[in-house]
Amino acid sequence: MRGSLDRWNPRTPLAAALFLVAASYAGPAPWSAPAALAVALGVAAATGIGRRVATLVLAVAVPTAVLLLVMHLHAPSPGASIVRPGAVGLDRAAVLDALGVAIPLAAAVGALGWIVAGVAPRRLTRALAERGLPAWAAYVLVASLEAVPEARRRAREVLDAQRCRGLGVGGGPLSRVRALISLAGPLVVSLVTESEERALALDARGFEPGGRRTALTPVPDRRGERTARAALWLATALILAWRLVAAWRGGGGGGGGA
Amino acid sequence: MPASRHPPTLALALVPRAVALNLALGAIAGALKLPVYLDSVGTILVAALVGPWAAVVTGIASNTVLGLLSNPQLLAFIPVTIVIGLLAGAAARVGAFRSLGAAAAAGVVIGVAAALTSVPILIALFGGVTPSGTGIVTVALRTVLGLSLERAAEIASLSTDVLDKPLSCVIVALVLARLPRHLAARLQAPGART
């Protein structure tokens, strides 16, 4: 279930996601990153992918924030501790520091989560190919996307097959490394050999690496979306330029992120 | 692709298989509970079979595809895969994959470079830690030994990468020795034994 984002031209959510990534890390502090996070989660919820995007955000941002907080637990500033579990404490600066990393990170993951959860990768590749992505790059992306589930299946099969033949996969690190080499050998050789068959198939079909792909079903690109994308690219460029100028002047501009 | 304008089809067909290999070996290493990622074996293999630019494409494709499918934070580490691809390509050119010792030594160099490339990204985007084994090591080094964040992140990344990349390079050297000769010849593999 990809939600309603997949009805757009994939380049539009991509441009919007990259704008939010730029805003969360290079926009003015302290509001740009929380605002970007709110937009990322709001759009995800409105387009029916809220749960998946929220899971992605929580899986990255919460453990990162927890690790950063744990890192500060050992050295509380005297009198400034706001949390004191036993002998250790946590001061306000540590909490702000952890949030200063976790919120931009959450915003960036949430925005890119639109693409992960809301856009079919093949459709994105097709849209990019229509925009001029060379055939070889489109092939690499699409074939790699297709190879991922196949690779997961193959890894399970190799592991099961070698276990059936009595290969021990437990014990100390050295015996596990030995097991790994026994497992890796057949897998790598079979994948390399298979690529020769793929190459022959490509040659037989007259594949031209530098050519442009012809789309059987072109990805629709409405005028409103084209205008929105132009505005998003301009806004992204302006945020990055503002950040560079602020850094050059030495003021730092109060970046939203790290 | 500087050598020729476009990659030959065999090299092109190899890249998605290498992306799959990066993922599959990572999964196998996880299943064996080994403290290594092995998610660069495909990239290093392509460097040895085709050359550095194809390896760079493999590394970028690996992180892009896995970033798009499941874990967007991998997109931030694309520069690390570029460094791995370029250095593995250079190692192949000097014949580092023709013996296991040389492959392991090349792996140490690649591991150090990969760790040093990943640390600024870790610090700038993730505050020095990612939710992984390396992140936990960073926290442990900082809290127990009182090291600075940069130094703790550096040591944690180095400790993982100097195990991971030599093992990856040794696996590639072993595979190259078992590769059908006609395939290595067709690819004009710079790293294969002759």
Interface residues (C-beta under 8 A of the other chain):
Chain A: Y25 L56 A59 V60 P63 T64 L67 L68 V70 M71 L73 H74 D97 A98 G100 V101 A102 P104 L105 A108 V109 L112 G113 I115 V116 P121 L124 P134 W136 Y139 V140 L141 A143 S144 L145 E146 A147 V148 E150 A151 R152 R154 A155 R156 V158 L159 V169 P173 R176 V177 A179 L180 I181 L183 A184 G185 L187 V188 V189 L191 V192 T193 E194 S195 E196 R198 A199 L202 D203 F207 P209 G210 G257 A258
Chain B: R5 H6 P7 T9 L10 L12 A13 L14 V15 P16 R17 A18 V19 A20 L21 L23 A24 L25 A27 I28 A29 A31 L32 K33 L34 P35 L38 V41 L45 L49 V57 A61 S62 T64 V65 L66 G67 L68 L69 S70 N71 P72 Q73 L75 I123 A124 L125 F126 G127 G128 V129 T130 P131 G135 I136 T138 V139 R142 T143 G146 L149 L167 V170 I171 L174 V175 R178 L179 P180 L183 R186
